[in-house]
Amino acid sequence: MSDQASRAELFQRLHEKDVFVVANVADAGSARLLTGLGFPALATTSAGLAFALGRADGGGLVTRDEALANAAAIAAATVLPVSADLESGYGRTPEEVAETVRLAAQAGVVGCSVEDATGVPDAPVLDLAEAVDRVAAAVEAARSLPFGFVLTARAENFLYGRPDLADTIARLQAFEAAGADVLYAPGLPDAEAIRAVCSSVGKPVNVLAGPATGSVAELAALGVRRVSVGSAFARAAFGGLLAAATEVVEHGTFGFPAGIPTYARMNSLLEKHTP
């Protein structure tokens, strides 16, 4: 069994057990650091990548080639399974989405997510029929691979000002029928919404963690099988940079190194977790 196939098998098995947390990382360095902390799997983050490239997220400013290169670098930096955040598949047609899935597998990842967002402010979410066709094409591409590739289908209503739980559930059910392995509706507002989603579908549900979602144990009690952090780790890293730089600019002081890893510690961590 190839290394990628063995990672794929592990990623599939994780969804069959209790709840687990997948750590979203924006670069290879973060992947290596978090590999040693006990996370069972990693995922890329489209927002974190956009920020790292000096761009705003959500405006289609990151290309497919850039996203795939980032996914390849992260997969090469860890021994863990990696799933790729492929936004809306970097293409409008089902055929383009399917090609993105195949290219992601070539980049070394063992799963990916595909959204139903359009990138168009006035109509931010695809019509259901079109969204299902794209998921079906992504599933077909995933099933054509020589190993088990976990396809996550995302319903983006709550991220784009459409807090329609009934429509969100209907979309996830349609994505399940189209063959998606994992279902994901980021931005669900509360525990009852999360419980409703989990009880309405038969496939594992991923939830985006945040202050309002509660702990891993609480999410497990609601029926959640996988928890991701989205861009939060990347924003935490940039937040630390902003706080340190603000101290220097506004106060002319250099107290911030007191709370950060030393140069030697960073070298040690990265050497330790090199695949």
C-alpha positions as CSV (number, residue, x, y, z in Angstrom):
1,M,0.0,0.0,0.0
2,S,1.4,3.4,-0.9
3,D,1.9,6.1,1.7
4,Q,-0.9,8.1,0.2
5,A,-3.2,5.1,0.3
6,S,-2.4,4.4,3.9
7,R,-3.1,8.0,4.9
8,A,-6.4,7.8,3.0
9,E,-7.3,4.6,4.9
10,L,-6.5,6.3,8.2
11,F,-8.6,9.3,7.3
12,Q,-11.5,7.2,6.4
13,R,-11.2,5.2,9.7
14,L,-11.2,8.4,11.7
15,H,-14.7,9.2,10.5
16,E,-16.0,5.8,11.6
17,K,-15.0,6.4,15.3
18,D,-15.6,9.1,17.8
19,V,-15.4,12.8,17.1
20,F,-11.9,14.1,16.1
21,V,-10.4,17.5,15.4
22,V,-8.7,18.3,12.1
23,A,-6.3,21.2,12.3
24,N,-6.4,23.6,9.4
25,V,-3.0,25.0,8.5
26,A,-1.9,27.6,6.0
27,D,1.7,26.5,5.3
28,A,4.2,23.7,5.7
29,G,5.8,25.1,8.8
30,S,2.4,25.1,10.6
31,A,1.8,21.6,9.4
32,R,5.1,20.4,10.9
33,L,4.5,22.1,14.2
34,L,1.0,20.8,14.6
35,T,1.8,17.3,13.5
36,G,3.5,16.7,16.9
37,L,0.7,18.0,19.0
38,G,-1.6,15.0,18.7
39,F,-3.9,16.0,15.9
40,P,-4.9,12.9,13.9
41,A,-5.3,14.8,10.6
42,L,-4.7,18.2,9.0
43,A,-6.6,20.3,6.4
44,T,-5.7,23.3,4.3
45,T,-7.5,26.6,4.8
46,S,-8.4,28.8,1.8
47,A,-8.6,31.9,4.0
48,G,-5.3,31.2,5.7
49,L,-3.6,30.8,2.4
50,A,-5.1,34.0,1.0
51,F,-3.9,35.9,4.1
52,A,-0.4,34.3,3.8
53,L,-0.3,35.5,0.2
54,G,-1.3,39.0,1.2
55,R,-4.8,38.9,-0.2
56,A,-8.3,39.1,1.1
57,D,-10.3,35.9,1.2
58,G,-13.6,35.2,-0.6
59,G,-12.9,37.2,-3.7
60,G,-11.5,34.5,-6.0
61,L,-8.0,36.0,-5.6
62,V,-6.3,32.7,-5.1
63,T,-5.9,30.5,-8.1
64,R,-6.3,26.8,-8.4
65,D,-2.6,26.3,-9.1
66,E,-1.7,28.3,-5.9
67,A,-4.2,26.3,-3.8
68,L,-2.9,23.0,-5.1
69,A,0.7,24.0,-4.6
70,N,-0.1,24.9,-1.0
71,A,-1.8,21.6,-0.5
72,A,1.1,19.7,-1.9
73,A,3.6,21.5,0.4
74,I,1.5,20.8,3.4
75,A,1.0,17.1,2.5
76,A,4.7,16.8,2.0
77,A,5.5,18.3,5.4
78,T,3.5,15.9,7.5
79,V,2.9,12.2,8.0
80,L,-0.7,12.9,8.8
81,P,-3.7,12.7,6.3
82,V,-4.4,16.0,4.7
83,S,-7.7,17.2,3.3
84,A,-7.8,20.2,0.9
85,D,-10.1,23.2,1.2
86,L,-10.9,23.6,-2.5
87,E,-13.4,26.4,-2.1
88,S,-16.0,26.0,-4.9
89,G,-13.8,23.7,-6.9
90,Y,-12.1,26.4,-8.9
91,G,-14.5,26.0,-11.8
92,R,-18.1,26.6,-12.6
93,T,-18.9,23.4,-14.5
94,P,-19.1,19.9,-13.0
95,E,-16.3,18.9,-15.3
96,E,-14.0,21.6,-14.0
97,V,-14.8,20.6,-10.4
98,A,-14.0,17.0,-11.1
99,E,-10.7,17.9,-12.6
100,T,-9.8,19.9,-9.5
101,V,-10.5,16.9,-7.4
102,R,-8.2,14.7,-9.5
103,L,-5.5,17.3,-9.4
104,A,-5.8,17.5,-5.6
105,A,-5.2,13.8,-5.3
106,Q,-2.1,14.2,-7.5
107,A,-0.9,16.9,-5.0
108,G,-0.9,14.3,-2.3
109,V,-4.0,15.0,-0.2
110,V,-6.5,12.3,0.7
111,G,-9.7,14.3,0.8
112,C,-11.2,17.7,-0.1
113,S,-14.2,19.9,0.4
114,V,-16.3,21.5,-2.3
115,E,-18.6,24.4,-1.6
116,D,-21.9,25.6,-3.1
117,A,-20.8,29.2,-3.0
118,T,-20.7,31.2,-6.3
119,G,-18.4,34.2,-5.4
120,V,-21.2,36.5,-6.7
121,P,-22.4,39.0,-4.0
122,D,-25.9,39.2,-5.4
123,A,-26.4,35.5,-5.6
124,P,-23.8,33.9,-3.3
125,V,-25.1,30.4,-3.3
126,L,-25.7,28.1,-6.2
127,D,-29.1,26.8,-7.1
128,L,-29.6,23.4,-5.6
129,A,-29.7,21.4,-8.8
130,E,-26.4,22.9,-10.0
131,A,-24.8,22.4,-6.6
132,V,-25.8,18.7,-6.6
133,D,-24.4,18.2,-10.2
134,R,-21.1,19.6,-9.0
135,V,-21.0,17.4,-6.0
136,A,-21.9,14.4,-8.0
137,A,-19.0,15.1,-10.5
138,A,-16.6,15.5,-7.6
139,V,-17.8,12.2,-6.1
140,E,-17.3,10.5,-9.4
141,A,-13.8,11.8,-9.7
142,A,-13.0,10.8,-6.1
143,R,-14.3,7.2,-6.8
144,S,-12.1,7.0,-9.9
145,L,-8.9,7.2,-7.7
146,P,-6.9,4.2,-6.7
147,F,-7.5,4.9,-3.0
148,G,-10.3,6.0,-0.8
149,F,-10.7,9.8,-1.2
150,V,-12.9,11.5,1.4
151,L,-15.2,14.0,-0.4
152,T,-16.8,16.7,1.9
153,A,-19.7,18.7,0.5
154,R,-20.4,22.1,2.0
155,A,-23.6,24.1,2.2
156,E,-22.6,27.8,2.6
157,N,-25.9,29.4,3.5
158,F,-25.0,30.6,6.9
159,L,-21.7,32.2,5.8
160,Y,-23.4,34.3,3.2
161,G,-26.3,35.8,5.0
162,R,-28.9,33.1,4.3
163,P,-29.7,31.7,7.7
164,D,-32.2,29.1,6.3
165,L,-31.7,25.9,8.3
166,A,-34.4,24.0,6.4
167,D,-32.7,24.8,3.1
168,T,-29.3,24.0,4.5
169,I,-30.5,20.6,5.6
170,A,-32.1,19.9,2.3
171,R,-28.9,20.7,0.5
172,L,-26.8,18.4,2.8
173,Q,-29.3,15.6,2.3
174,A,-29.1,16.1,-1.5
175,F,-25.3,16.1,-1.3
176,E,-25.5,12.9,0.7
177,A,-27.7,11.3,-1.9
178,A,-25.1,12.4,-4.5
179,G,-22.5,10.4,-2.7
180,A,-20.6,12.9,-0.5
181,D,-18.7,11.2,2.3
182,V,-18.9,14.1,4.8
183,L,-21.4,16.9,5.2
184,Y,-20.5,20.4,6.3
185,A,-22.5,23.6,6.9
186,P,-20.1,26.2,8.3
187,G,-21.5,28.9,10.5
188,L,-24.4,27.0,12.2
189,P,-25.6,29.4,14.9
190,D,-26.2,27.2,17.9
191,A,-26.4,23.7,19.4
192,E,-29.9,23.1,18.3
193,A,-29.0,23.8,14.7
194,I,-26.0,21.5,14.9
195,R,-28.2,18.8,16.4
196,A,-30.8,19.2,13.7
197,V,-28.2,18.9,11.0
198,C,-26.6,15.8,12.5
199,S,-30.0,14.1,13.1
200,S,-31.1,14.8,9.5
201,V,-28.4,13.1,7.6
202,G,-26.7,9.7,7.7
203,K,-23.1,10.6,6.9
204,P,-20.5,12.2,9.2
205,V,-21.0,15.9,9.9
206,N,-18.1,18.3,10.2
207,V,-18.6,21.5,12.3
208,L,-16.6,24.7,12.2
209,A,-15.4,25.3,15.8
210,G,-15.8,28.6,17.5
211,P,-16.6,30.2,20.9
212,A,-20.3,29.5,20.4
213,T,-20.0,25.9,19.4
214,G,-18.9,24.5,22.7
215,S,-16.2,22.0,23.4
216,V,-15.3,18.9,21.4
217,A,-17.2,16.8,24.0
218,E,-20.3,18.9,23.7
219,L,-20.2,18.7,19.9
220,A,-19.8,15.0,20.1
221,A,-23.0,14.8,22.2
222,L,-24.8,16.7,19.4
223,G,-23.8,14.0,16.9
224,V,-20.8,15.7,15.3
225,R,-18.1,13.4,14.0
226,R,-15.4,15.9,12.8
227,V,-14.5,19.4,14.0
228,S,-12.3,21.8,12.0
229,V,-11.0,25.2,13.0
230,G,-11.1,26.9,9.6
231,S,-8.9,30.0,9.4
232,A,-8.8,30.4,13.2
233,F,-5.2,29.1,13.7
234,A,-4.0,31.3,10.8
235,R,-5.7,34.3,12.3
236,A,-4.3,33.5,15.7
237,A,-0.8,33.5,14.1
238,F,-1.4,36.8,12.3
239,G,-3.0,38.2,15.5
240,G,0.2,37.5,17.4
241,L,2.2,39.3,14.7
242,L,-0.1,42.3,14.8
243,A,0.1,42.5,18.5
244,A,3.9,42.3,18.5
245,A,4.3,44.8,15.7
246,T,1.7,47.2,17.3
247,E,3.8,47.2,20.5
248,V,6.9,48.3,18.5
249,V,5.1,50.9,16.4
250,E,3.0,52.5,19.1
251,H,5.2,52.1,22.2
252,G,8.8,51.6,20.9
253,T,9.2,48.7,23.2
254,F,10.2,45.0,22.6
255,G,8.5,43.0,25.3
256,F,6.7,40.7,23.0
257,P,9.5,38.1,22.7
258,A,8.9,37.1,26.3
259,G,5.9,35.0,25.3
260,I,7.1,33.4,22.1
261,P,9.2,30.3,21.4
262,T,12.9,30.8,21.2
263,Y,14.9,30.5,18.0
264,A,16.4,27.2,19.3
265,R,12.9,25.9,20.3
266,M,11.5,26.6,16.8
267,N,14.5,24.8,15.2
268,S,14.0,21.9,17.6
269,L,10.3,21.6,16.9
270,L,10.7,21.7,13.1
271,E,13.6,19.2,13.1
272,K,11.6,16.8,15.3
273,H,8.5,16.7,13.1
274,T,10.1,16.5,9.7
275,P,8.6,13.5,7.9
